[in-house]
C-alpha cells in the first residue's frame, strides 16, 4: 500500500469515528426543543447498521455468484500437497507481521514462540512449504495491529462491513492498513517482487475463503439474522483476541432468542391418588359391604353400615 492510499484509509476511519454518536464537535443548542424521536433500532456498536446491511447483502450476493466459485475453482486446481504447500507459504510470509505485533503488545513469550515457528518453517520447511512447526506443537496464531491497538486501550469504534474484507471496525480497518505497510515484501527489492506481492494477496484471499467455508456455513446456515450473527461473533472474537484468550469465548449470537424455560408440570398431571382410609381398607375385606361410590352421601352410609357389623 502506498502512503497516499494509507492516508486515504486513515482519513476515512477518522471520519467514521467522528461520526459516531458522542464523538466529534459539540452541536449548538437549537432555539426550539427537538421533536421526540423514536428509539434507534441499531445497537450502540453499529450506528451505521443500515449501510452495513446493504453492503453485507451486496457482498453476500457477490460472494455466492462470483468469489466463491472462483475460490472453489482454485481449490480444484491445487489439490492435495500443492494446495497445502501454497497455504503454508502464504502463512509463513505473514509471520513477520504477527511477530511484530506480538512485540508491540509486549507478549514476549508468544513472540519467541512465533519466531521459533518462523525460523523452523523457513529453514527446515524449505521456505515454509512444509509446516514442521505445527507438527512439533507450535501452531499458527494470527495477530494484527487492530489487536495491538486494542491492547493499547483504543476502543473498537463503530462496526463496519467492508466489501472484499468482511466484518471490521474503525480500529481494525486502521490496523489492516498498518499491517499492509509492515509486510516485509514492501521493503525487499528483487525481480518479480510486485507480482509476488499481488499474487500472494489474491491467492491468500482465495485460500482463506475455502478454509473458512465450513465454519461460515455452520455459523450462518441456521441463523434467523445472518448479519447480526456475524457481527456478534466477530466483535466477541476480537475482544477475546485483545484479552489474549487462547480460545475465544463465543457467546450466543445476538439474533438467537434466549432458551425458554421448561414449563412446570401441571399439578393435575402429577397428582397421585389418595391412599384409602383405614376404615375403607377394613371394609374392603367384607364381602357383604355395599358398593362404594364417589358420592359423599353414599360413602358416609357405607361407613355407618360397616360400623354396625
C-alpha positions in Angstrom: 0.0 0.0 0.0 1.4 3.4 -1.0 1.5 6.3 1.5 -1.2 8.1 -0.3 -3.6 5.2 -0.1 -2.8 4.8 3.6 -3.6 8.4 4.3 -7.0 8.0 2.5 -7.7 4.9 4.6 -6.8 6.8 7.8 -8.9 9.8 6.9 -11.8 7.5 6.1 -11.5 5.8 9.5 -11.2 9.2 11.3 -14.3 10.4 9.6 -16.3 7.4 10.6 -15.0 7.7 14.2 -16.1 11.3 14.4 -19.5 10.4 13.0 -20.1 8.1 15.9 -22.7 9.4 18.4 -21.0 11.1 21.3 -17.8 11.9 19.4 -16.7 14.9 17.4 -17.6 18.6 17.8 -20.4 19.6 20.1 -23.6 20.8 18.4 -25.0 24.2 19.0 -28.3 24.1 21.0 -31.4 24.8 18.9 -33.8 27.6 19.7 -36.7 25.1 19.7 -36.7 21.8 21.6 -36.1 18.9 19.2 -39.1 16.8 18.3 -39.4 13.4 20.0 -37.6 10.8 18.0 -38.3 7.0 18.2 -35.6 4.9 19.8 -32.9 3.9 17.4 -33.1 0.3 16.4 -29.3 -0.1 15.7 -27.1 -1.3 18.6 -24.6 1.1 20.1 -21.7 -0.6 18.4 -23.4 -0.4 15.0 -24.6 3.1 14.3 -24.2 2.5 10.5 -26.3 -0.6 10.5 -28.5 0.4 7.6 -25.5 1.0 5.3 -23.6 -2.0 6.7 -26.6 -4.3 6.0 -26.8 -3.1 2.4 -23.1 -3.7 1.9 -23.4 -7.2 3.5 -26.3 -8.1 1.1 -24.3 -7.0 -1.9 -21.2 -8.8 -0.7 -23.1 -12.0 0.1 -24.6 -12.0 -3.4 -21.2 -11.3 -5.0 -19.6 -14.0 -2.9 -22.2 -16.6 -3.8 -22.2 -15.9 -7.6 -18.6 -14.8 -8.2 -16.0 -15.1 -5.4 -16.9 -18.5 -4.0 -17.0 -20.2 -7.4 -13.5 -18.8 -8.2 -12.3 -20.0 -4.8 -13.7 -23.5 -5.5 -12.0 -23.5 -8.9 -8.7 -22.5 -7.3 -9.1 -25.3 -4.7 -9.8 -27.8 -7.5 -6.7 -26.7 -9.4 -4.5 -27.0 -6.3 -5.3 -30.5 -4.9 -3.6 -32.3 -2.1 0.0 -31.3 -1.3 0.0 -28.4 -3.8 -2.8 -26.5 -2.1 -1.3 -27.3 1.4 2.1 -26.1 0.3 0.7 -22.8 -1.1 -1.2 -22.3 2.1 1.9 -22.9 4.2 4.0 -20.4 2.2 1.4 -17.7 2.4 1.1 -18.3 6.2 4.9 -18.2 6.5 5.0 -14.8 4.7 2.6 -13.3 7.3 4.6 -14.5 10.3 6.9 -11.4 10.5 3.8 -9.1 10.9 2.5 -11.5 13.6 5.8 -11.3 15.4 6.0 -7.5 15.2 2.5 -7.3 16.8 3.5 -9.7 19.5 6.4 -7.5 20.4 4.2 -4.3 20.3 1.7 -6.0 22.6 4.6 -6.9 25.0 3.6 -10.6 24.7 7.2 -11.7 24.6 6.6 -15.5 25.2 4.3 -15.5 22.3 6.7 -13.5 20.2 9.5 -16.0 21.0 7.2 -18.9 20.1 6.2 -17.4 16.8 9.9 -16.5 16.0 10.8 -20.2 16.6 7.9 -21.2 14.3 9.1 -18.8 11.5 12.7 -20.0 11.8 11.8 -23.7 11.8 9.5 -23.4 8.8 11.8 -21.2 6.8 14.9 -23.4 7.3 13.6 -26.9 7.9 10.4 -26.5 6.0 12.0 -25.3 2.7 10.8 -21.7 2.9 7.6 -22.6 4.6 6.4 -25.2 2.1 6.2 -27.7 5.0 4.8 -26.7 8.3 7.2 -28.5 10.5 6.5 -26.2 13.5 2.9 -27.3 13.6 3.9 -30.9 13.7 6.3 -30.0 16.6 3.4 -28.5 18.6 3.8 -24.8 17.6 0.6 -23.9 15.7 0.0 -20.7 13.8 -1.7 -17.9 15.8 -2.9 -14.9 13.9 -2.2 -11.4 15.2 -2.6 -8.0 13.7 -2.3 -4.3 14.5 -6.0 -4.0 15.2 -5.5 -6.2 18.2 -2.4 -4.2 19.1 -4.5 -1.0 19.2 -7.0 -2.8 21.4 -4.2 -3.9 23.8 -3.0 -0.3 23.9 -6.5 0.8 25.1 -8.1 2.0 21.9 -11.8 1.3 21.6 -13.1 -0.6 18.5 -15.3 2.2 17.4 -18.3 1.7 15.1 -18.8 -1.7 13.4 -18.1 -1.7 9.7 -18.8 -4.2 7.0 -16.2 -3.6 4.3 -16.6 -5.1 0.8 -14.0 -7.7 -0.1 -12.8 -7.6 3.6 -15.9 -8.5 5.5 -16.7 -7.6 9.1 -14.4 -5.0 10.8 -14.4 -1.9 13.0 -12.8 1.5 12.6 -9.9 0.3 14.8 -9.4 -2.9 12.8 -9.6 -1.1 9.5 -6.8 1.2 10.5 -4.9 -1.8 11.8 -5.3 -3.5 8.5 -3.6 -0.6 6.7 -0.7 -0.6 9.2 -0.3 -4.4 8.7 -0.1 -3.9 5.0 2.7 -1.3 5.4 4.6 -3.6 7.8 4.7 -6.5 5.4 8.4 -7.3 4.6 7.8 -7.7 0.9 7.3 -3.9 0.7 10.9 -3.3 1.6 12.7 -6.1 -0.3 13.8 -5.4 -3.9 14.1 -8.3 -6.3 12.8 -9.1 -9.8 9.1 -10.0 -9.6 8.5 -8.5 -6.2 5.3 -6.8 -7.2 4.0 -9.9 -8.9 4.7 -12.0 -5.9 3.2 -9.4 -3.5 -0.1 -9.1 -5.5 -0.4 -12.8 -6.3 0.2 -13.8 -2.7 -2.6 -11.5 -1.5 -5.0 -12.7 -4.2 -4.2 -16.4 -3.6 -4.2 -15.8 0.1 -7.8 -14.4 -0.1 -9.0 -17.5 -2.1 -7.2 -19.9 0.2 -8.8 -18.2 3.3 -12.2 -18.3 1.8 -12.0 -22.0 1.2 -10.6 -22.6 4.7 -13.4 -20.7 6.3 -16.2 -22.3 4.2 -17.2 -24.9 6.8 -17.2 -22.5 9.8 -19.1 -19.9 7.7 -21.8 -22.3 6.7 -22.2 -23.7 10.2 -22.4 -20.2 11.7 -24.9 -18.7 9.3 -26.9 -21.5 7.8 -29.5 -21.7 10.6 -29.3 -18.1 11.8 -32.5 -16.1 11.8 -30.5 -12.9 11.1 -27.1 -13.8 9.5 -25.9 -10.2 9.6 -26.5 -9.8 13.3 -25.0 -13.3 14.0 -21.8 -12.5 12.0 -21.5 -9.1 13.8 -21.9 -10.6 17.2 -19.4 -13.4 16.7 -16.8 -11.1 15.1 -17.0 -8.4 17.9 -16.7 -11.0 20.6 -13.9 -12.9 19.0 -11.9 -9.6 18.5 -12.4 -8.7 22.2 -11.2 -12.2 23.1 -8.1 -11.7 21.0 -7.4 -8.3 22.7 -7.7 -10.1 26.1 -5.3 -12.7 24.9 -7.6 -15.7 25.3 -6.2 -18.8 23.8 -9.7 -19.9 22.8 -12.1 -17.0 22.0 -15.2 -17.1 24.1 -18.1 -17.1 21.6 -21.3 -16.1 23.3 -24.8 -16.9 21.8 -25.4 -14.7 18.7 -27.5 -11.6 19.2 -30.3 -12.8 17.0 -30.8 -16.1 18.8 -33.6 -15.8 21.4 -32.8 -17.0 24.9 -33.9 -20.6 25.5 -37.4 -20.7 27.0 -37.7 -22.2 30.5 -39.3 -25.6 30.6 -42.9 -25.3 31.6 -43.7 -26.6 35.1 -45.7 -29.9 35.1 -49.3 -29.5 35.7 -50.5 -30.2 39.2 -53.3 -32.4 37.9 -50.9 -34.5 35.8 -48.6 -35.2 38.7 -51.2 -35.7 41.4 -51.1 -39.1 42.9 -54.3 -40.9 44.0 -55.1 -40.6 47.7 -54.4 -43.6 49.9 -57.5 -45.3 51.1 -58.6 -44.6 54.7 -58.1 -47.4 57.3 -61.9 -47.8 57.6 -62.2 -48.2 53.9 -59.4 -50.8 53.9 -61.1 -52.8 56.6 -64.4 -52.6 54.7 -62.8 -53.9 51.6 -62.3 -57.3 53.3 -66.1 -57.6 54.0 -67.8 -59.3 51.1 -71.2 -58.1 52.3 -70.3 -54.4 52.1 -72.3 -52.2 49.8 -70.7 -51.0 46.6 -68.7 -47.8 47.2 -69.4 -44.8 45.0 -67.8 -41.5 44.5 -70.7 -39.6 46.1 -70.0 -38.3 49.7 -73.5 -39.3 50.9 -73.1 -43.0 49.8 -69.6 -43.1 51.4 -71.0 -41.9 54.7 -73.8 -44.5 54.7 -71.3 -47.3 53.8 -69.1 -46.3 56.8 -72.1 -46.4 59.2 -73.1 -49.9 58.0 -69.5 -51.1 58.4 -69.5 -49.9 62.0 -72.8 -51.7 62.8 -71.2 -55.0 61.8 
